[in-house]
Amino acid sequence: MTLFLFGLGVLNILIGLIIGFFSGTFLGFLTYTFMSILLSSILFSFGTIIDKQEQIISLNRQHSSLLKELIPTNTIQCTNCQYEFESWINSCPKCGFKNK
């Protein structure tokens, strides 16, 4: 997704330059070029944000798997739907059945 947004941003700048050049006026060239650069900067920003969020999610998954290895948790099974969850939770997160 990140590469797609960056590619779309570059393509947008090129199209803006071409349309601006063929607009026939200097003001048209500046307008199309400015708008394409503005839109491309938004696309580049979205790409960067998505990339950072993917890195954060990856680190979060690594940390949570390490915590599960380091801190053993007691799990119980729901008597209604057989979903397995941690014992400190009062009701099943899947079906809502109160097990205690």
C-alpha positions as CSV (number, residue, x, y, z in Angstrom):
1,M,0.0,0.0,0.0
2,T,2.9,2.4,0.8
3,L,4.6,1.8,-2.5
4,F,1.2,2.3,-4.3
5,L,0.7,5.7,-2.6
6,F,4.3,6.8,-3.3
7,G,3.9,5.7,-7.0
8,L,0.5,7.4,-7.2
9,G,2.1,10.6,-5.8
10,V,4.9,10.6,-8.4
11,L,2.4,9.9,-11.2
12,N,0.3,12.7,-10.0
13,I,3.2,15.2,-10.1
14,L,4.1,14.1,-13.7
15,I,0.5,14.4,-14.8
16,G,0.2,17.8,-13.2
17,L,3.3,19.0,-14.9
18,I,2.1,17.7,-18.3
19,I,-1.4,19.2,-18.0
20,G,0.1,22.5,-16.7
21,F,2.5,22.6,-19.7
22,F,-0.3,22.1,-22.1
23,S,-2.6,24.5,-20.5
24,G,-1.1,27.3,-22.5
25,T,-0.7,29.9,-19.8
26,F,2.0,30.4,-17.2
27,L,-0.7,30.8,-14.5
28,G,-2.3,27.5,-15.6
29,F,1.1,25.8,-15.4
30,L,1.7,27.1,-11.9
31,T,-1.8,26.2,-10.8
32,Y,-1.7,22.6,-12.0
33,T,1.8,22.1,-10.8
34,F,1.0,23.5,-7.3
35,M,-2.2,21.4,-7.0
36,S,-0.4,18.2,-8.1
37,I,2.5,18.8,-5.6
38,L,-0.1,19.5,-2.9
39,L,-2.0,16.3,-3.6
40,S,1.2,14.3,-3.9
41,S,2.4,15.6,-0.5
42,I,-0.8,14.3,1.0
43,L,-0.4,10.9,-0.7
44,F,3.3,10.8,0.5
45,S,2.1,11.6,4.1
46,F,-0.5,8.9,4.0
47,G,2.1,6.4,2.8
48,T,4.5,7.4,5.6
49,I,1.7,7.1,8.2
50,I,0.6,3.7,7.0
51,D,4.2,2.5,7.0
52,K,4.8,3.7,10.6
53,Q,1.5,2.1,11.7
54,E,2.5,-1.3,10.1
55,Q,5.8,-1.1,12.0
56,I,4.0,-0.3,15.3
57,I,1.6,-3.2,14.8
58,S,4.5,-5.6,14.0
59,L,6.4,-4.5,17.2
60,N,3.2,-4.8,19.2
61,R,2.7,-8.4,18.0
62,Q,6.3,-9.2,18.9
63,H,6.0,-7.7,22.3
64,S,2.7,-9.5,23.0
65,S,4.1,-12.9,22.0
66,L,7.2,-12.3,24.2
67,L,4.9,-11.4,27.1
68,K,2.8,-14.5,26.6
69,E,6.1,-16.6,26.8
70,L,7.4,-14.8,29.9
71,I,4.1,-14.4,31.8
72,P,2.0,-17.6,31.9
73,T,-1.7,-16.9,32.0
74,N,-4.4,-19.2,33.2
75,T,-7.1,-19.8,30.6
76,I,-10.6,-21.2,31.0
77,Q,-13.0,-22.5,28.4
78,C,-16.5,-21.2,28.0
79,T,-19.1,-23.7,29.0
80,N,-21.5,-22.3,26.3
81,C,-19.3,-22.0,23.2
82,Q,-16.0,-23.6,24.1
83,Y,-14.0,-20.4,23.4
84,E,-10.8,-20.2,25.4
85,F,-10.0,-17.0,27.3
86,E,-8.1,-15.7,30.3
87,S,-9.4,-16.6,33.7
88,W,-9.6,-13.1,35.1
89,I,-12.4,-12.2,32.6
90,N,-15.9,-12.7,34.1
91,S,-17.8,-13.5,30.9
92,C,-16.9,-15.0,27.5
93,P,-15.7,-12.3,25.0
94,K,-17.2,-14.3,22.1
95,C,-20.8,-15.2,23.3
96,G,-21.1,-13.1,26.6
97,F,-22.0,-16.1,28.7
98,K,-21.0,-15.6,32.4
99,N,-18.8,-18.4,33.5
100,K,-18.4,-17.4,37.2
